[in-house]
Amino acid sequence: MAPPQVHHQALQATFTGIESQSEGTPVHHFRGIKYASIPGRFERAQPVNSFGGKQIDASKFGPRCPQVDIDVRHLLRIPEDYVIEEEPEDEFECLTVDITAPPGATEKGGLPVLVWIHGGSQIMTFCSAASGICDPTRLVADSIKSGKPFIFVSINYRLNIFSFGDGREKNLAIKDQRLGIDWVRKNIGAFGGDASNITLSGESAGAIYVHAHLITGPPVKRAVLASGSLYLSSPLPVARGDGLIKALEASVQKQGQTSLREASVPTLLQALKENNVNTMWIQEDDELAGWETRPEQVDELMIGDTEYESVIWRNGIETFDGETIAAAFEQDKTWGTKLRKLYQVVPDRPTAAKLGALDIVNDARYALPVELIADNVAAAGKRVYKYLVDQPNPWQPSSRSHHAVDLLFLFGSVDLSFNPAANTVGKEMRARWAQFVSGDSPWSAERRFAYGPVGESKEISETQFAARRRVGHFKVLKEAGIGVYLPIIFALTAGKISLLN
């Protein structure tokens, strides 16, 4: 059988992809398509508007941005013998899109498009399709089977220091992604997609970026914020970024190279290791100024969290004693003691203090922002669908429904048939996403949707929601205000995050 092809008049190219199957349903892939070129390190990328009549092999994934290797199986509890092939890396060739589409999409046309921005603490590619963990084949195949087919597009972008820059050009990841989104709008029609019917989605750091795009525009039809927003990693002062740049610059000079701009890729990665850079952030600029009060430019929003998001700080917070944790709360004379007692942080109860620290981090970074953003969007007269993921890790239920576990259910590309409850939740999640992307209500906007915890997925009441999340705590945090609790969160989490929890 001939491989799928797309003749793209605007781009002056013929793209030859590959076909794969999920449980007998064929799906077409066009991988590694370059959407922008990087003229030099730390320079703003330029869009690729033409391939000059070339035949493009789109059967293979493009290289990812260079990064310090982190075993993504660790956090997800994926068995150690699950093989992940080494992925090629290239600083200048990493701006690509991967397109997964139903067969016949080009003839049918007008299909909704789901654009995906991956997470990874803004330093690495967490669960790429190439790894086999977030392969969209089953997601798209299930959308076909449900009668609500859509096209899935993932955008690859610069990461870590290659995105952060050396002080001249900032937030290159956001600028790369914007070029990728623009590329989709201009070019997805030839692949059968409807450029006016885009759902912009991301998880964790990916959701942080999606939220930034919703604030800065242009508007999108729909969006999904899965376990992340600008409340998780808000723009930080340029001075803080300059401090990191100076530390990395000193490391490369110690290795005998002149600057970040001139250093070799291995030298830069070694500098990241030496300085224990396990997360990065968006730097403050005029574009995102006052983001907390600005409207999200989206017609419909789906937003939610998992039950135990703060797991990624667990090992770090475990290094504190009870007195240190309690001291973090006493920065504010009016609210500190009240919040400390609310979260059961007692100096001479170290275990309770550590658990309380993780709870307030969870609420301030993830659970409360779901409510704040949902209220903001609803107040603008837009439709909001709230959900929560309470289904525990399929291999190790004692790990709970932790940060990123929803990726296993959503993509279903790692076989979960050994755990019928988890497998059922995955099928339900894919069906609900397909409904949302296609423009149908995934559930009643007046109620929340809960995935799990025992393989059961259903709408729940606000009373039932209050039995699953610390709703009373949210009210106190809102009353105290972000200016009170954010310094507490910074004191508890600075340098403590890790995807190897």
N, C-alpha and C positions, 0 to 999 in steps of 0.2 A: 504494500500500500504506500502511495506517495506521501511524503511528509507534508504537513500543512504549510501553506504559503500565503503571504499577504503582499500584494503589490501596492506600494504606498506612493501615490503620485506626488503629494506635497513634499515628502522627504526624499523623493527620487531614489527609491530603494525597493528591492524585493527581499522580504524577510522569510527565511526558511526555518521553521521551528520543528518541534517534535510532538508526538502524541503519546500520552500515557493513559492508564485506566485506573478507575477506582470501583471495585466490585462490579466490573463489566461495563461501566459508563466511561466512554472516552472523553478526554479533555485535551485541549491543544495548548502548548506552551511556546512562547516567544521570549527567549531569555537573553540577558546581557546586552540589551539595546542601549547604546550610548545616548544620553539626553543632553549632556553638556561636556565641555572640555575645560581642563584646568590649565591655564597658561603658565603658571608657576606656583611654587609652594606659597601657601597663605594668600593666594590671589583669588579674587572673585571669579567664579566659573562663567563661561560663555555658552549660550545655548547652541546645540547642534540642530541646524535647520535643514540640512541636506546631506545625503550620502553620495551625491554625484553619480547616480545611476548604478551604484554597486549592488552586487548580490551579497546579502548579509547572512552569515551563518548565525542564526538565533537559537541554536539547539543547546548551547552551553551557558552556564552562569558566568557572569563577568567577575573580575577580581573584586574583593572587598577592600575597604580602606585598611592600611596597615594598623595593627593593634597588638597589644599584649595579650597573649593567648590565655583565655579563661575557659575552664571546662563547664559548659552550660548544662551538662547532665547532672552536675552536683546539686544545684538548687532544686531542680525538678525531680530529683531522686530517680532519674532514669538509670536502669541497671548499668553497671560498669562495663559490661561486655557489649553494650550497644555501640556500634562502630560509627564514628563521625570522620569522614575523610578530611584531610587537610585542605583548606580552601586557599586558592591563590590570592595574593595581595598585590596591589599596585596603587601607589599614591596618586597617580595622574589618570588612571583608567577606571576608577571605581564609581564614577557617576553613571549608573545604568538603571534601567527599569526592567522588571520581569513581568510578563503579561501571561495570565492563565485565562483561557476563554473556552466557552462551549463550542464544539464543532458547528460549523455553519453560521457562526456569529457574524461573519463579514457579509453573508447574503441576507441574513435576517435584519441586522442593524438595530440601533436604538436600544441596546441593552444597558441597564444600569451598571455603574462602575464603582467598585470598592477599591479605594486607594489606601495602601497600608504603609505606615511608617513604623519600623521596628524599634524596639527598646534596647537597653544595654548600658544604663547609667551614663549615657552620652560619651562612652569611651570605647565600646565594643559592639559587635553585631550579635545580639542575643537571639538565638534560635532562627537562623536563616532557613530558607527553603533548601539551600544546598546542604545544610546539616541533616536534612530529613525530618527535623522536628516541627518546623512551621512551613511545611510543604502545602500549598493551597489546593492540591489536586482534589482531595476529598471534599473540601469546603465548596469548591465550584461544582464538582460532580453531584453532591447532595442538593445544590441549588437547582441543578438541571432536573434531578429526579422529583423535586418538590414542585416543579412547574414555575419556579421563580428564578430563572437563570440570570447570572450576572458575570461580569468580567472582573477579575482580581488583578490589581497592579501593585507591585511593591517597589518602593523607591529606595535605592542605595545612595548613601551620602557620606560626606567626610565625618570623621570621628576624632575624639581625643585632641591631641595637640594640633593635628592637621585641620581640624575645624576651629579650634580655639584661637589659633594664630599667635603672632608675636607682638600684638598691640596695635598693628596698623589697620587691619581689616578684621572685624569681630563677627562672631556668630555665623560662621560660614556654613554650618550645617543647615540653619534656617534658610539661608540664601540658596543653598543647593536644592533643598526640598522644594522651595518655591519655583525654581526652574523646572524641577520634575513635575510638579503639579501643573504648571503652565504647559509643559510638553504633553501631558495627558489631555488637557483641554483641547489643544490644537490638533493632536494626532490620533486619539483613540477611536475616532469615527471610522478610520480605515480598518480597524480591527473589530468593528461591530459595536462599539460603545457609544453611548449618548453623552456627549461632553457637558450637557446641561443637567445631567442626573448623576452627580458624583457624591459618594459618601467618603469623607475623609476620616480615617481611623488610625489608632495607634494604641499601644500598650506600654505602660510605665514611661520610660523616657520618650517613647514614641507618642504617648498621649500628652506629655508636656509640650512637645513640638506642635501637635495638632491644636492644642489650646492656644498656643502662640499664633498659629495661622488664623484661628477663628477671631482672635482679637485684632489682628492686623489686616485681615481680608486678603483678597476679595471674598465675597460671600460664597458659601457652598450650600448645596441642597440639604445634606445631612452630615452628621459627624458622630463618631463613637469615641468616647474617652474611657478607656479601660485601665483602671488602676493608675491614674496619673492625671496631673494638671499642673498649671503654673504654681499652685499651692504646694506641690511636691518639691519643685525646684524652681524657685522664683528668680528672676534676674538679680544678679548681685553686683555690687559696685565695681567699677573698673579698677580701682585701687587693689581690690582683692585679686583680680585677674593679673594685674601687673606683678603682684607678689609671687604668684605661681610661675609666671613667665621668667622672672629673675632666678627663681630656684632651679628651674629646668635649664636655663641658660648656663648657670654655674656648673651644672652636671655635665653638659656637653663640652664645656671648656675644660673641665677636669679630665675628660676623655681625649683632649687634644684637638678639639674642633672649635671653630671660631664663634658660631652662633646657631640658633635654632633654624634660621633660614638656610644656612649652608651645611648643616650637619647631615650625615647619612641617616637613612631610615633606621637601621639597627641602633645607632647612637641615640636617636630620639626615643625609641622604645625602651632602651636601657635607662634613659633619664626618667621616664615615667615610672619604671620599676623602682629605681633608687629612691624616688620621692614618694613612693607608695600612693600614686595617683589612682584611686579606685573609683572616682566619679568626677565629672566636670559639670559645668553649669552654663546657662545663658548669661551673657554679660549685659549690664544695663545699657540701654540706648534710647534715643527719643522715640523710636518706633513702638516700644513697649512701655513707655512711661505711663504710670497710673493704670496699669493693666487690671487691677482689682475692681475698678469702677467702670470699666469699659464694656460695652455689650459684645457678646459672642455673635458673630455674623453667620448665623446658620438657621435654617428653617425648622429642622427637627434634630433633636439630640438624644442619643442613648448613652447613659453614663452609669458606672457602678464600680464596685470594689470586691475584693476577696476578704474573707473573714480575718486572715492573719497576714496583712500586708507588711507589717513591721519586722517580719522575720529577717529581712536583709540587714538589720542592725543588731540582731540578737548576739552574735559573737562579740561584737564591739561593746555593747552595753554590759555584757557579762564581765568585762574587765573592771568595771566600776565597783566600788563598795557602796553600802547604803548611805553613808555620810556624804559622799561625792554627789550621788544622785539627788539627795535631799537638798544639798546646797544649790543645785541648779534652779530649784523652784524659788529660792529665797531672794532672787534678783528683784522681784517686785514685792514691795512691802504691803500693798493692798490685796493682791490676789495670790501671791505665792503660797502662803500657808493653806489657803482654801483649796487651791489646785493640788497641792501636795497631799492633803488629806483625802481629797476626792479620789485620787488615783492610788490610794493606799501605799504611799511612799513614806516609810518610817525608817529613820536612820539605822536603828539597831535590828531591823528585819531585812537583811540584804536580799533574800529571794523575792520577797514581796516588793521591795523597792525596784528591783530589776524588771519584774513583770509590770509594775506600774509605769515605769519609764517606757517600756515597749507599747503599753496601751495608749499613753498620751501621744506618742509619736504616731501610732496608727491612726488615732482620731484626728489629730491636727493635720497630718500630711495627706490622708486618703478619705476617711469616712465623712468628716465634716465638710470638706470641699465638695463632695458629691451633692450635699444639700445646698451649699452656697451657690454653686454654679447652676444647679437645677432651678433654684428659686430665681436666679438672675435671668435665665433664659425664659422661664415661664412668665415672669413679670413683663417680658417684652412681647408676650402673646404668642410665643413659639411653643411647639409641642415637645414634651420631654418624657422619656421612658427611663425609669430608674430600675436597676437590677442589683442583686448581690449574689456572689458565688460562695457557697458554703460547702460544696462537695470537696472532701479531703483528697490529698494526694493518693493516686490509685495504687502506688507501690508501698507507701508508708503512711497510712492514715494518721498515725500519731504526729505527723508533720502538719496536720490540719489543712485547711484550705488557704495555703500560703500564697505570697506574692508570686505571680506568673503561672500558677498552676492552671489557670483558665486557658492558657495557650494550648495545653495538652488536650483539653476538651474541644476548643474551637476548631483547631486544625485536624485533629484526629489522625495525624499522619504517623504517630507512634501507636502501634497496636495496643488497644486497651480492652480487647475482648476477654482477657483473663479476669477483668473486674467489671461484671455486668452493670453495676450501678454507675460507675464512671463512664462506661461506654454509652449508657442511656442518656446521661447528662450531656455528653458530647453531641449526640444526635439532635437532642432538643435545642442545644445552643446554636448549632449550625442552621437549624430550621428557623429559629427566631431571627438570627442575623439576616438570612435570606429574605424573610418577610420585610424587615426594616429597610434593607438596601433596595428592595423593589418598590418601596413606597407604601406598603401595607403596615398597619399597626401590629407590632410584634406581640403586644398585650395591651390591656386597657391602660391608658395614660393616667387614670385616676388611682391605679394600684401599682405596687412594685412586683417585680418578678424575681423569684428565688430559685437558683440552681443548687440542688442538694438541700441537706447534707446526706441523705440516704438514697440517692439515685432518683429522688422525686423532684420534679421541677414544676412550679406552680406560682400563680399570683398570690400575694399575701396582703393582709391588712396592715395598717400602721401599728396596731397593737401587736401583731405577730412580728413586725419589723423591730419593734422596741424590745422584743425578747431575744433578738439576734445581734443587735448593736447597742452601744452605750448612748442611747438617745438623750438621757438626762444629762450626761456629761457634755454632749454637743451644746446644749443650751447654756451651760456655764461657760464653756469656751467662747461661744459667740458673745456672751455678755462681757467677758473679760477683754476680748478683742485680740486681734492678731499681733498687735504691738506688745501685748503681755506674754502670750504663750510662745511666740516665735523665738525670742531669746532663750527660753527654756529648752525648746527643741534643738536649737543650735548647740547649746551647751551639752546636750545629751548625745548628739549625733555627729558632731564634727569629726571627720576622719574615721568614723566607725562603720561606714557602710561596706558591705561585701556581698558579692553574688555567690560566694562559697560558704553559705550558711546551711 
